[in-house]
């Protein structure tokens, strides 16, 4: 499908209603305020942290001349309505996970995470130095968006379950929350996959509407309270080894910004990724220990289950290869991943293995 068709059938169809309800962007004398709608309830660990850091850094870098007015879900639009709101120009930018919007275009998965994809460092390598930013912008032009990444949750856990997963067959019929292409993989294994906003997950799990879910990692999951409802926690997952967060800007708004303000947004986004990711990784270990003290059993999926994830992932990825831009993005991403991994495995990976062997821990 060409870009014009995508814009007509995907982007515009969901934006008409939003256009009649949202306020116009705010301006002040000599200053500019960008309305940023987000997919995160206020105070949500990791994800709203990233949005808040971006808001803070932009204001500080611009000495208050460019500011962000952050809106939580429900304050202007719902958690999954932010894409249409910004594409239509009724909000200036959004902070979200782009894989929520694979219904707009499957290549958006790459700007959060794809099954068996890159770690946070590998994603950053591709985005900044392997053509990822340019492809994000090419995709964004279809929907009148400028692409930015602002945050990364790091490697996400395999998820919360009421009972252990002993084989891939245990996913059959399981009501499980997992967005993006990872959710489609579990669908291949027979799961009833649902995409529910973060603010509704605790209630869905506690009520039995979900049998299990994945969210982020120990720091965020502890604050969400999932350990009060489920006690089986798989600490590694195939679906999001390094999940980027997007801060996409309406393209008309972006083009109307001064070069200085564009640079501030770009570099504040980079600073957000660095600061929030390091904060998350610094706190996950302690959070995991607290979860275990509360009776949570931490496990790893068996090799047989991982093999099933791999086979289903290959099917899901190949199903999208008929789309030219998806295929182009996949090729670029996988080439960068191979280049990064060829060194990381021989350096960082081997070093950590030896450090653990020599020093323990």
C-alpha positions in Angstrom: 0.0 0.0 0.0 1.4 3.4 -0.9 1.8 6.3 1.5 -1.2 8.2 0.2 -3.4 5.2 0.8 -2.1 4.7 4.3 -2.7 8.3 5.2 -6.3 8.2 3.8 -7.3 4.9 5.2 -5.4 4.8 8.5 -4.4 8.2 9.8 -7.3 10.3 8.9 -10.1 7.9 9.7 -9.4 8.0 13.4 -8.8 11.7 13.7 -12.0 13.4 12.7 -13.7 13.0 16.1 -10.6 14.1 18.0 -10.4 17.3 15.9 -13.7 18.6 17.3 -12.9 18.1 20.9 -9.3 19.1 21.6 -8.1 22.6 22.3 -5.6 24.3 19.9 -1.9 24.4 20.8 -0.9 27.0 23.4 1.3 30.0 22.6 2.6 32.8 24.7 4.5 36.0 24.1 7.9 35.0 22.7 7.5 31.5 24.2 6.0 28.3 23.0 4.2 25.6 24.8 3.8 22.1 23.2 0.8 20.0 24.4 2.1 16.5 24.8 -0.5 13.7 25.2 0.8 10.5 26.8 -0.3 6.9 27.2 0.8 6.8 30.9 -1.1 7.5 34.0 0.7 10.1 36.2 3.3 8.6 38.4 3.7 5.3 36.5 7.2 4.2 37.1 9.6 4.2 34.1 7.1 5.3 31.5 5.7 8.4 33.0 9.1 9.0 34.5 10.5 9.3 30.9 7.7 11.7 29.8 8.3 13.8 32.9 12.1 13.9 32.3 11.5 15.0 28.7 9.2 17.8 29.9 11.8 18.9 32.5 14.8 18.8 30.1 13.1 20.7 27.3 12.2 23.5 29.7 15.7 23.6 31.3 17.6 23.5 28.0 15.5 26.3 26.5 15.5 28.5 29.7 11.8 28.3 29.6 11.3 29.5 26.1 10.1 26.1 24.9 7.9 24.2 27.4 5.9 21.0 27.4 2.4 20.7 28.9 2.1 16.9 29.7 -1.3 15.4 29.6 -2.1 11.9 31.1 -4.7 9.6 29.5 -8.2 11.0 29.9 -7.1 14.6 30.3 -7.4 15.2 26.5 -7.6 11.8 24.9 -7.3 8.2 25.8 -4.1 6.3 26.1 -4.3 4.7 22.7 -5.8 7.8 21.0 -2.6 9.9 21.2 -1.4 8.9 17.7 -4.5 10.2 15.9 -4.6 13.4 18.1 -1.0 14.4 17.1 -1.3 13.2 13.5 -4.4 15.4 13.0 -2.7 18.4 14.6 -5.0 18.7 17.6 -2.1 18.0 20.0 1.5 18.9 19.3 3.3 15.7 20.3 2.8 12.4 22.1 4.8 10.2 24.5 4.0 6.6 24.0 5.2 3.2 22.8 5.0 3.2 19.0 4.2 -0.5 18.8 0.7 0.4 20.1 0.2 1.7 16.6 1.1 -1.3 14.4 -2.5 -1.1 13.1 -1.4 2.2 11.4 1.7 0.5 10.0 3.5 -2.6 11.1 6.9 -0.9 10.9 6.0 1.1 14.0 6.9 -2.0 16.0 10.6 -1.2 15.4 10.4 2.0 17.3 9.5 0.2 20.5 10.6 -3.5 20.1 10.2 -6.5 17.9 10.4 -10.2 18.9 14.0 -11.3 19.3 15.1 -7.8 18.5 17.8 -5.5 20.0 18.8 -4.6 23.5 18.5 -1.0 24.5 22.1 -0.4 23.4 21.6 -2.1 20.1 18.4 -0.2 19.4 20.2 3.0 20.1 23.1 2.1 17.9 20.6 1.5 15.0 18.5 4.5 15.6 21.4 7.0 15.9 24.0 5.5 13.6 22.4 2.8 11.5 19.6 4.7 9.7 16.8 4.2 12.2 16.1 7.8 12.7 15.8 8.4 9.0 13.4 5.5 8.6 11.3 6.7 11.5 10.9 10.0 9.8 10.1 8.3 6.4 7.4 6.4 8.2 6.2 9.4 10.0 5.7 11.4 6.8 2.9 9.1 6.0 1.1 10.3 9.1 2.4 13.9 9.4 4.7 13.0 12.2 8.4 13.7 13.1 9.9 10.8 14.9 11.9 11.0 18.1 12.8 8.4 20.7 12.7 9.5 24.4 13.2 6.7 26.8 13.9 3.0 26.9 12.7 0.5 29.5 15.5 -1.9 28.9 14.9 -5.7 28.7 11.3 -6.4 29.7 10.3 -9.3 31.8 8.5 -12.4 30.4 5.5 -11.5 32.5 3.2 -12.3 35.4 1.3 -15.6 35.6 -1.0 -17.4 38.1 0.6 -20.7 37.3 3.9 -21.9 35.9 4.5 -22.3 32.1 5.8 -25.8 31.6 5.4 -25.9 27.8 4.3 -23.8 24.9 1.0 -25.6 25.1 0.2 -23.8 28.3 -0.3 -20.6 26.4 -3.3 -22.1 24.5 -6.4 -20.3 25.7 -4.5 -18.1 28.1 -5.9 -14.6 28.4 -2.8 -12.5 28.2 -1.9 -8.9 27.8 1.0 -8.3 25.3 1.0 -5.5 22.7 2.9 -5.2 19.5 4.2 -8.1 17.4 5.0 -10.0 20.5 1.3 -10.3 21.1 0.8 -11.7 17.7 3.5 -14.3 18.5 1.6 -15.5 21.5 -1.6 -15.6 19.4 0.2 -18.1 17.2 0.6 -20.2 20.3 -3.1 -20.1 21.0 -3.2 -17.3 23.6 -6.2 -14.9 23.7 -4.1 -11.7 23.4 -5.4 -8.4 24.6 -4.0 -4.9 24.5 -5.1 -3.0 27.6 -3.8 0.4 28.7 -1.4 0.3 31.7 -3.8 2.1 34.0 -6.3 -0.7 33.7 -4.0 -3.7 34.1 -4.2 -4.2 37.8 -7.9 -4.4 37.8 -8.0 -6.7 34.8 -5.6 -9.1 36.4 -7.2 -9.0 39.8 -10.7 -9.5 38.4 -9.7 -12.5 36.3 -10.3 -10.7 33.0 -6.6 -11.5 32.4 -4.8 -14.7 33.3 -1.4 -13.0 32.9 0.3 -10.0 31.6 3.6 -8.4 30.8 4.3 -4.8 31.7 7.8 -3.5 32.0 10.2 -4.9 34.6 10.7 -5.1 38.4 10.8 -1.3 39.1 7.6 -0.5 37.2 5.8 -3.8 38.0 6.4 -3.4 41.7 4.9 0.0 41.7 1.9 -1.3 39.7 1.3 -3.8 42.4 1.0 -7.0 40.3 2.7 -9.0 43.0 -0.5 -8.7 45.1 -2.4 -10.7 42.5 0.0 -13.1 40.8 3.1 -14.8 42.3 4.8 -16.4 39.2 7.2 -14.0 37.4 9.3 -14.8 34.4 12.2 -12.4 34.4 13.3 -12.7 30.7 11.1 -12.4 27.6 11.5 -12.7 23.9 9.2 -9.8 23.0 10.9 -6.7 24.2 14.7 -6.9 24.9 15.1 -3.2 24.7 11.9 -1.2 24.5 12.1 2.3 23.2 9.6 5.0 23.9 8.6 7.6 21.3 8.0 11.3 21.5 6.7 12.0 18.1 5.8 15.5 17.0 3.2 16.8 14.6 5.2 17.4 11.4 3.7 20.9 10.8 4.5 21.9 14.4 8.0 20.5 14.0 8.6 22.5 10.8 7.3 25.6 12.4 9.9 25.4 15.3 13.1 27.3 15.1 16.2 25.2 14.4 17.3 25.8 18.0 14.0 24.5 19.4 14.2 21.5 17.1 17.7 20.8 18.4 16.5 21.1 22.0 13.7 18.6 21.4 16.1 16.2 19.7 18.8 16.4 22.4 16.3 16.4 25.3 14.9 13.2 23.9 18.4 11.7 23.8 19.1 12.8 27.4 15.8 11.3 28.5 16.7 7.9 27.1 20.1 8.0 28.8 18.9 9.2 32.2 15.7 7.2 32.4 17.2 4.0 31.2 20.1 4.2 33.6 17.7 5.0 36.5 15.5 1.9 35.6 18.5 -0.5 35.3 19.9 0.9 38.6 16.7 0.1 40.4 15.5 -3.2 38.9 17.7 -5.4 41.0 16.5 -4.0 44.3 12.9 -4.1 43.2 13.2 -7.7 42.2 14.6 -8.6 45.6 11.6 -6.9 47.2 9.2 -8.8 45.0 10.9 -12.1 46.0 10.5 -11.1 49.7 6.8 -10.7 49.0 6.5 -14.3 47.9 7.0 -13.9 44.2 8.6 -16.9 42.5 11.0 -15.9 39.7 11.6 -18.3 36.8 12.9 -18.6 33.3 11.1 -20.2 30.4 12.5 -23.5 29.3 14.5 -23.9 26.0 11.5 -25.6 24.5 9.3 -22.6 25.2 12.0 -20.3 23.8 12.2 -22.4 20.6 8.4 -22.1 20.2 8.7 -18.3 20.7 11.3 -18.3 18.0 9.4 -20.3 15.4 6.2 -18.2 15.9 8.2 -15.0 15.8 9.7 -15.9 12.4 6.1 -16.5 11.1 4.9 -13.1 12.4 7.8 -11.2 11.0 7.6 -12.8 7.6 3.9 -12.0 7.4 4.7 -8.3 7.1 7.3 -8.6 4.4 4.9 -7.7 1.7 5.0 -4.1 2.9 7.9 -2.4 1.2 8.7 0.0 4.1 8.5 -2.8 6.7 10.9 -4.9 4.6 13.2 -1.9 4.2 13.1 -1.2 8.0 13.6 -4.9 8.9 16.7 -5.1 6.6 18.2 -2.0 8.1 17.6 -3.1 11.7 18.9 -6.6 11.3 22.0 -5.5 9.5 22.7 -3.0 12.3 21.9 -5.7 14.9 24.4 -8.1 13.4 27.1 -5.5 13.3 26.6 -4.5 16.9 26.3 -8.0 18.2 29.5 -9.1 16.4 31.5 -6.9 18.8 29.3 -6.8 21.9 29.3 -10.6 22.2 33.0 -10.7 22.0 33.6 -7.8 24.4 30.9 -6.9 26.9 29.2 -10.3 26.8 32.4 -12.2 27.3 33.7 -9.8 29.9 30.5 -10.1 32.1 30.7 -13.9 31.8 34.2 -13.9 33.0 33.5 -11.4 35.8 30.8 -13.5 37.1 33.0 -16.6 36.9 35.9 -15.0 38.7 34.2 -12.8 41.2 30.8 -14.5 41.5 27.4 -12.7 41.7 
